[in-house]
Amino acid sequence: MTTEKFTFTGHAGHALAARLDVPEGPHLATALFAHCFTCSKDIIAARRIAARLAALGIAVLRFDFTGLGHSEGEFENTHFSSNVDDILLAAQALSDRDMPPSLLIGHSLGGAAILKAASRLPDTKGVVTIGAPADPAHVIETFREALPRIRAEGSAEVRLGGRPYRVSDAFLEDVKSSDLETILGNLKPALLVLHAPRDEVVSIDNAARIFMAAKHPKSFVTLDDADHLITRAEDAEYVAEVIAAWAAKYIELTPPAPPPGAPEGIVRASEADPRGFLQDIQSGPNHHMYADEPLAYGGTNKGLSPYGFLSAGLAACTSMTIRMYARRKGWPLDHVRVDVSHDKVHAQDAETGTRDRVDQFQREICLEGALDADQRARLLEIADRCPVHRTLEGSSKVVTRLVD
């Protein structure tokens, strides 16, 4: 993906800083991400979710609310309703670029704000909350000891996440008056609720309240032992994977026709971890997987090795070819299983004393069903006509060029 700096005007006329993560390939849809209370657009969960969705062809706008991060304005002069207004203005800015958001994602208090904003964004097809409170007033618990000072003085400085923020009495009144349950009962888009049972900031019962108040279609996915801020990389990656898979059901992600000469489109490998060998493999908007190396070779073993993918291609193509032939003949083939292993062996035709080696794929085929001996023998012959088999045994040409 590529990331663009994006600026739009917030509810009080201040310039709000944002990042627009754009797919490197076709742009199929747009998502809007609202961060947690006093966080920023650059928290790890937002970055990883944006990257994963961009790989699917979904552009993602993540921005800093007024008075936070790199956005202008004073946090003291904001409240929950102003956050909702900022979300609506962010959506308008995207619409002005002909990119109206069809997916809304909100983390913690940003999730509550997203729910309220969704009712005013008719293009929305899906809404996702991550560790969101069912009642926006829940955020008051994070600075309860400062409430007497805020009431007495009109505002007071509190420390949240190790940083000082000034909270006003107007903020308290606004979050107390916000009612999400009525909004949830009338929510039109599909809803995905993500929450960790061990969340110590926003308890899991909030997820239950949100889920029960909403109508179908709705889904709930547990985040197991993730923390509230989704700080562990593996948890953020899991959240991104779940959202990506879920969103594809409710958002139209039809890719354009593939380029001439490439009927199956483009397969892209992008480095996912520069410290090892993990690769993010994307084929069109609907197919995603990982490639890696085993631990013994310096990898993290989170995906098939490159030779593993090659073996998988041979196994799958063999099975498909056998099935296609048996189906056409009307033969009683109940099930096909193909096991493939790969190794490098000394070339049989190498000159004596050389160390030449060739790739050898060992293929074992299991055919289940009431097949006679002739049918089984014929299907074994057909296996050798598998297109991938022919490619491996034939000659291939790889043309490589550098691009910007």
MARBAKOL-475416 format. One record per residue (C-alpha): residue in three letters; chain; x, y, z. Coordinates in Angstrom, 2 decimals, decimal comma. Each point is the difference from the previous one (the first is absolute). Example, Ala and Ser with C-alpha at 12.3 -4.5 7.8 and 13.67 -1.06 7.14 Angstrom:
   res   chain         x         y         z
   ala       A     12,30     -4,50      7,80
   ser       A      1,37      3,44     -0,66
//
This chain:
   res   chain         x         y         z
   met       A      0,00      0,00      0,00
   thr       A      0,94      3,65     -0,24
   thr       A     -0,79      2,52      2,75
   glu       A     -1,05      3,55     -0,77
   lys       A     -0,13      2,90      2,41
   phe       A     -3,59      1,19      0,14
   thr       A     -1,41      3,14      1,64
   phe       A     -3,61      1,05      0,47
   thr       A     -1,89      2,54      2,10
   gly       A     -1,43     -1,18      3,31
   his       A     -3,13      1,04      1,86
   ala       A      1,55      3,18      1,45
   gly       A      1,76      1,10     -3,19
   his       A      3,38     -1,47      0,89
   ala       A      2,17     -1,96     -2,42
   leu       A     -0,08     -3,68      0,92
   ala       A      2,92     -2,23     -0,94
   ala       A     -0,68     -3,33     -1,66
   arg       A      1,65     -2,78     -1,93
   leu       A     -1,64     -1,59     -3,02
   asp       A      1,33     -3,51     -0,62
   val       A     -0,64     -0,77     -3,66
   pro       A      0,23     -3,41     -1,68
   glu       A      2,84     -0,41     -2,45
   gly       A     -2,41     -1,83     -2,28
   pro       A     -3,63      0,79     -0,83
   his       A     -1,99      2,07      2,52
   leu       A     -3,14     -2,05      0,72
   ala       A     -1,44      1,68      3,12
   thr       A      0,80      2,47      2,80
   ala       A      0,07     -0,35      3,80
   leu       A      0,13      2,63      2,74
   phe       A      1,82     -0,77      3,28
   ala       A     -0,67      1,85      3,29
   his       A      2,62     -0,47      2,73
   cys       A     -0,42     -0,49      3,73
   phe       A     -0,34      2,72      2,67
   thr       A      3,12      2,25      0,04
   cys       A      1,79     -2,36     -2,43
   ser       A      1,08      0,91     -3,53
   lys       A     -0,34     -1,18     -3,57
   asp       A      3,43     -1,66      0,23
   ile       A     -0,65     -2,62      2,70
   ile       A      1,08     -3,48     -1,03
   ala       A     -3,55     -1,36     -0,33
   ala       A     -0,97      2,78     -2,43
   arg       A      3,17     -0,41     -2,08
   arg       A     -0,29     -3,77     -0,35
   ile       A     -3,73      0,02     -0,74
   ala       A      0,54      2,66     -2,65
   ala       A      2,83     -1,97     -1,61
   arg       A     -2,00     -3,22     -0,13
   leu       A     -3,11      1,64     -1,44
   ala       A      2,09      1,90     -2,55
   ala       A      1,37     -3,37     -1,15
   leu       A     -3,63     -0,97     -0,68
   gly       A     -0,57      3,09     -2,10
   ile       A     -1,65      2,04      2,78
   ala       A      1,39      3,49      0,58
   val       A      0,02      1,06      3,68
   leu       A     -0,12      3,50      1,45
   arg       A      1,19      0,30      3,61
   phe       A      0,15      3,41      1,62
   asp       A      0,76      1,82      3,26
   phe       A     -3,03      1,48      1,73
   thr       A      0,05      3,72      0,79
   gly       A      2,74      0,84      2,52
   leu       A      1,74     -3,38     -0,27
   gly       A      3,05     -1,25     -1,89
   his       A      0,88      2,36     -2,82
   ser       A     -3,43      1,61     -0,24
   glu       A     -0,63      3,62      0,95
   gly       A     -2,30      1,16      2,80
   glu       A     -0,23     -0,53      3,75
   phe       A     -1,07     -3,36      1,39
   glu       A     -1,64      1,82      2,93
   asn       A     -2,54      1,51     -2,39
   thr       A     -1,07     -3,33     -1,44
   his       A     -2,56     -2,59      1,11
   phe       A     -1,57     -3,20     -1,23
   ser       A     -2,44      1,74     -2,34
   ser       A      2,81      2,05     -1,54
   asn       A      1,87     -3,24     -0,70
   val       A     -3,06     -1,26     -1,84
   asp       A     -0,07      3,27     -1,98
   asp       A      3,67     -0,47     -0,90
   ile       A     -0,78     -3,50     -1,30
   leu       A     -2,83      1,36     -2,14
   leu       A      2,28      2,70     -1,41
   ala       A      2,69     -2,60     -0,72
   ala       A     -2,59     -2,02     -1,91
   gln       A     -1,02      3,11     -1,90
   ala       A      3,62      0,72     -0,90
   leu       A      0,28     -3,52     -1,40
   ser       A     -3,25      0,43     -1,94
   asp       A      1,37      3,22     -1,46
   arg       A      2,80     -2,13     -1,46
   asp       A     -2,58     -2,44     -1,35
   met       A      0,95     -2,52      2,70
   pro       A     -3,05     -0,22      2,30
   pro       A      0,74     -2,45      2,86
   ser       A     -2,02     -3,21     -0,05
   leu       A      1,79     -1,46      3,06
   leu       A      0,29      1,75      3,39
   ile       A      2,42     -1,29      2,66
   gly       A      0,26      1,38      3,53
   his       A      2,31     -0,90      2,88
   ser       A     -1,15      0,50      3,63
   leu       A     -1,79      3,37      0,31
   gly       A      0,59      0,39     -3,74
   gly       A     -2,18     -3,09     -0,41
   ala       A     -2,85      1,66      1,89
   ala       A      0,43      3,13     -2,15
   ile       A     -0,03     -2,09     -3,17
   leu       A     -3,29     -1,61      1,03
   lys       A     -1,60      3,40      0,45
   ala       A      1,44      1,34     -3,26
   ala       A     -1,14     -3,04     -2,01
   ser       A     -3,64      0,99      0,31
   arg       A      0,81      3,17     -1,96
   leu       A      2,13     -1,57     -2,72
   pro       A     -2,32     -1,73     -2,49
   asp       A      2,83     -1,53     -2,08
   thr       A      1,17     -2,13      2,93
   lys       A     -0,24     -3,75     -0,60
   gly       A      1,93     -1,26      3,04
   val       A      0,91      1,25      3,49
   val       A      2,75     -1,48      2,19
   thr       A      0,60      0,72      3,69
   ile       A      3,17     -1,04      1,85
   gly       A     -0,14      0,04      3,80
   ala       A     -2,76      2,60     -0,11
   pro       A     -2,11      1,08      3,00
   ala       A     -3,76     -0,42     -0,21
   asp       A     -0,35      3,31      1,83
   pro       A      2,39      2,85     -0,95
   ala       A     -0,12      1,19      3,63
   his       A      2,12     -3,07      0,82
   val       A      3,06      2,08     -0,90
   ile       A     -0,52      2,05      3,18
   glu       A      1,29     -2,99      2,00
   thr       A      3,50      0,65     -1,32
   phe       A      0,25      3,27      1,95
   arg       A     -2,63     -0,36      2,75
   glu       A      2,31      1,38      2,68
   ala       A      0,11      3,34     -1,87
   leu       A     -3,79      0,42     -0,22
   pro       A     -0,34      2,26      3,09
   arg       A      2,62      2,40     -1,39
   ile       A     -1,58     -0,01     -3,46
   arg       A     -3,42      0,78      1,51
   ala       A      1,35      2,69      2,27
   glu       A      2,30      1,75     -2,49
   gly       A     -1,77     -0,67     -3,29
   ser       A      3,00     -1,98     -1,25
   ala       A      3,07     -1,74      1,39
   glu       A      3,15     -1,70     -1,20
   val       A      0,01     -3,79      0,14
   arg       A      2,64     -2,53     -1,00
   leu       A     -1,06     -2,59     -2,55
   gly       A      2,48     -2,49     -1,38
   gly       A      2,79      1,86      1,76
   arg       A     -0,79      3,31     -1,72
   pro       A     -1,82      3,09      1,33
   tyr       A     -3,36      1,04     -1,47
   arg       A     -2,46      2,65      1,11
   val       A     -3,58     -1,26      0,28
   ser       A     -2,96      2,35      0,27
   asp       A     -3,30     -0,25      1,82
   ala       A     -1,70      0,35     -3,40
   phe       A      1,67     -3,26     -1,06
   leu       A     -1,47     -1,79      3,02
   glu       A     -3,49      1,26     -0,69
   asp       A      0,22     -0,91     -3,68
   val       A      1,07     -3,64      0,48
   lys       A     -2,64     -0,46      2,69
   ser       A     -2,75      1,13     -2,37
   ser       A      1,04     -2,29     -2,87
   asp       A     -2,35     -2,94     -0,50
   leu       A      1,32     -2,78     -2,23
   glu       A     -2,61     -2,68      0,63
   thr       A     -2,69      1,82     -1,98
   ile       A      2,47      0,62     -2,82
   leu       A      1,03     -3,67     -0,01
   gly       A     -3,60     -1,14     -0,23
   asn       A     -0,36      1,99     -3,23
   leu       A      3,42     -0,77     -1,47
   lys       A     -0,29     -0,99     -3,67
   pro       A      3,54     -1,15     -0,96
   ala       A      1,40     -3,39      1,00
   leu       A      1,79      0,07      3,37
   leu       A      3,17     -1,78      1,15
   val       A      0,85      0,17      3,72
   leu       A      3,59     -0,84      0,98
   his       A      0,85     -0,14      3,70
   ala       A      2,50     -1,67      2,33
   pro       A     -1,48     -1,87      3,01
   arg       A      2,94      1,17      2,13
   asp       A     -0,25      3,66     -1,01
   glu       A      0,68      1,86      3,25
   val       A     -0,98      3,42     -1,38
   val       A     -3,35     -0,78     -1,64
   ser       A     -1,45     -3,22      1,36
   ile       A     -1,45     -2,71     -2,23
   asp       A     -3,57      0,67      1,18
   asn       A      0,09      3,14     -2,15
   ala       A      0,38     -2,18     -3,08
   ala       A     -3,01     -2,06      1,12
   arg       A     -2,12      3,13      0,39
   ile       A      0,98      1,32     -3,44
   phe       A     -0,63     -3,36     -1,64
   met       A     -3,38     -0,55      1,66
   ala       A     -1,24      3,52     -0,79
   ala       A      0,79     -0,28     -3,72
   lys       A     -2,07     -1,85     -2,55
   his       A      1,28     -2,52     -2,52
   pro       A      2,23     -0,26     -1,95
   lys       A      2,45      0,11      2,91
   ser       A      3,05     -2,01      1,04
   phe       A      2,17     -0,31      3,10
   val       A      3,63     -1,17      0,10
   thr       A      2,03     -0,38      3,19
   leu       A      3,55      1,34      0,13
   asp       A      1,03     -2,47      2,72
   asp       A      2,83      1,42      2,14
   ala       A      0,65      3,18     -2,01
   asp       A      0,32      3,23      1,98
   his       A     -2,28      2,99     -0,49
   leu       A      2,37      1,88     -2,32
   ile       A      0,80     -3,12     -2,08
   thr       A      3,69      0,72      0,53
   arg       A      1,34     -3,44     -0,92
   ala       A      0,75     -0,29     -3,69
   glu       A     -1,57     -3,45     -0,27
   asp       A     -3,27      1,25      1,54
   ala       A     -0,14      2,99     -2,36
   glu       A      0,66     -2,32     -2,93
   tyr       A     -2,81     -2,31      1,11
   val       A     -2,43      2,93      0,30
   ala       A      0,98      1,12     -3,48
   glu       A     -0,50     -3,50     -1,44
   val       A     -3,45     -0,37      1,58
   ile       A     -1,17      3,41     -1,21
   ala       A      1,30     -0,67     -3,49
   ala       A     -1,76     -3,37     -0,25
   trp       A     -3,24      1,34      1,50
   ala       A     -0,08      3,16     -2,12
   ala       A      0,22     -1,98     -3,23
   lys       A     -3,47     -1,42      0,74
   tyr       A     -1,71      3,38      0,23
   ile       A      2,05      2,27     -2,27
   glu       A      0,15     -0,45     -3,75
   leu       A      3,63     -0,78     -0,81
   thr       A     -0,22     -0,94     -3,66
   pro       A      3,42      0,50     -1,56
   pro       A      0,45      1,36     -3,52
   ala       A      0,86     -2,34     -2,83
   pro       A      3,57     -1,31      0,18
   pro       A      2,59      1,43     -2,41
   pro       A      0,35     -1,63     -3,43
   gly       A      2,18     -3,09      0,07
   ala       A     -0,64     -0,60      3,70
   pro       A     -3,46     -1,65      0,21
   glu       A      0,43     -0,88      3,66
   gly       A      1,10      3,51      0,95
   ile       A      3,05      0,96      2,03
   val       A      1,46     -1,75      3,04
   arg       A      1,85      2,47      2,24
   ala       A      2,51     -0,84      2,74
   ser       A      0,71      2,83      2,43
   glu       A      2,51     -0,24      2,81
   ala       A     -1,90     -0,24      3,30
   asp       A      2,95     -0,21      2,39
   pro       A      3,41      1,35     -1,12
   arg       A      1,65     -1,71      2,98
   gly       A     -0,83     -3,44     -1,39
   phe       A     -1,50     -1,38     -3,19
   leu       A     -3,78      0,32      0,52
   gln       A     -1,80      1,07     -3,17
   asp       A     -3,56      1,23     -0,45
   ile       A     -1,40     -1,69     -3,12
   gln       A     -3,01      1,57     -1,71
   ser       A     -1,82     -1,26     -3,10
   gly       A     -2,82      2,35     -0,87
   pro       A     -2,27      1,38      2,74
   asn       A     -1,20     -3,32      1,39
   his       A      3,06     -2,21      0,44
   his       A      2,65      0,60      2,64
   met       A      2,65     -2,24      1,55
   tyr       A      3,49      0,05      1,48
   ala       A      3,29     -1,38     -1,27
   asp       A      2,85     -0,61      2,41
   glu       A      2,96     -2,23      0,78
   pro       A      0,27     -2,56      2,82
   leu       A      1,50      1,04      3,33
   ala       A      3,13     -1,99     -0,80
   tyr       A      0,67      2,26     -2,98
   gly       A     -0,57      3,31      1,77
   gly       A     -3,71      0,33     -0,70
   thr       A     -3,01      0,02      2,31
   asn       A     -1,85     -2,91     -1,64
   lys       A     -3,23      2,00     -0,38
   gly       A     -0,64     -1,14     -3,55
   leu       A      1,01     -2,42     -2,71
   ser       A      3,53      0,22     -1,33
   pro       A      0,38      1,03     -3,65
   tyr       A      0,61     -3,65     -0,92
   gly       A     -3,01     -0,88      2,11
   phe       A     -2,15      2,23     -2,21
   leu       A      1,52     -1,64     -3,07
   ser       A     -0,83     -3,45      1,37
   ala       A     -3,50      1,17      0,92
   gly       A     -0,55      1,19     -3,58
   leu       A      1,00     -3,39     -1,38
   ala       A     -2,17     -1,88      2,52
   ala       A     -3,06      2,18     -0,56
   cys       A      0,29     -0,03     -3,78
   thr       A      0,43     -3,80     -0,01
   ser       A     -3,12     -0,49      2,12
   met       A     -2,05      2,39     -2,13
   thr       A      1,10     -1,66     -3,25
   ile       A     -0,89     -3,48      1,27
   arg       A     -3,38      1,18      1,27
   met       A     -0,82      1,78     -3,25
   tyr       A      0,76     -3,13     -2,06
   ala       A     -1,89     -2,38      2,31
   arg       A     -3,02      2,35      0,04
   arg       A     -0,07      0,15     -3,78
   lys       A      0,19     -3,80     -0,24
   gly       A     -2,59     -0,52      2,72
   trp       A      2,35     -2,25      1,98
   pro       A     -0,68     -0,79      3,71
   leu       A      2,82      2,09      1,45
   asp       A     -1,01      0,96      3,55
   his       A      3,10      1,88      1,15
   val       A      3,48      1,00     -1,16
   arg       A      3,01      0,64      2,22
   val       A      3,41      1,04     -1,34
   asp       A      3,13      0,18      2,17
   val       A      3,04      1,79     -1,45
   ser       A      3,48      0,35      1,45
   his       A      2,95      1,83     -1,50
   asp       A      3,72     -0,68      0,06
   lys       A      3,12      0,60     -2,03
   val       A      1,70     -3,17     -1,23
   his       A      3,07     -0,71     -2,08
   ala       A     -0,86      0,22     -3,69
   gln       A     -0,23     -3,45     -1,54
   asp       A      1,44      1,21     -3,28
   ala       A      2,80      2,08      1,49
   glu       A      3,52     -0,77     -1,08
   thr       A      2,00     -2,22      2,34
   gly       A      1,67      2,07      2,70
   thr       A     -2,24      3,07     -0,30
   arg       A     -2,09      1,31      2,86
   asp       A     -3,01      1,02     -2,09
   arg       A     -3,32     -0,41      1,72
   val       A     -3,59      0,16     -1,20
   asp       A     -3,30      0,67      1,75
   gln       A     -2,06     -3,09      0,70
   phe       A     -3,67      0,08      1,01
   gln       A     -1,24     -3,23      1,57
   arg       A     -3,74     -0,35     -0,65
   glu       A     -2,26     -2,55      1,68
   ile       A     -3,62     -0,23     -1,17
   cys       A     -2,84     -1,64      1,92
   leu       A     -3,21     -0,73     -1,93
   glu       A     -3,07     -1,02      2,00
   gly       A     -3,05     -1,58     -1,56
   ala       A     -1,18     -3,13     -1,85
   leu       A      2,49      0,39     -2,84
   asp       A      1,25     -3,00     -1,95
   ala       A      3,68     -0,58     -0,81
   asp       A     -0,23      1,53     -3,48
   gln       A     -1,68      3,14      1,30
   arg       A      2,60      0,45      2,70
   ala       A      2,82     -0,47     -2,50
   arg       A     -1,58      2,52     -2,38
   leu       A     -0,40      2,60      2,75
   leu       A      3,66     -0,46      0,90
   glu       A      0,88      0,76     -3,63
   ile       A     -2,28      3,05      0,06
   ala       A      1,88      1,29      3,05
   asp       A      3,05      0,49     -2,21
   arg       A     -2,05      2,30     -2,24
   cys       A     -0,53      2,46      2,84
   pro       A      0,98      3,47     -1,36
   val       A      2,27      0,77      2,94
   his       A      1,71     -3,38     -0,46
   arg       A      0,67      0,88     -3,63
   thr       A      1,29      3,43      0,97
   leu       A      2,45     -1,48      2,49
   glu       A      1,26     -2,61     -2,45
   gly       A      0,08      2,40     -2,92
   ser       A      1,87      3,24     -0,46
   ser       A     -1,14      3,29      1,52
   lys       A      1,28      3,52     -0,49
   val       A      0,09      2,64      2,75
   val       A      0,14      3,60     -1,21
   thr       A      1,00      2,53      2,68
   arg       A      0,04      3,80      0,01
   leu       A      0,38      2,70      2,64
   val       A     -2,94      2,32      0,72
   asp       A     -0,34      3,16      2,08
//
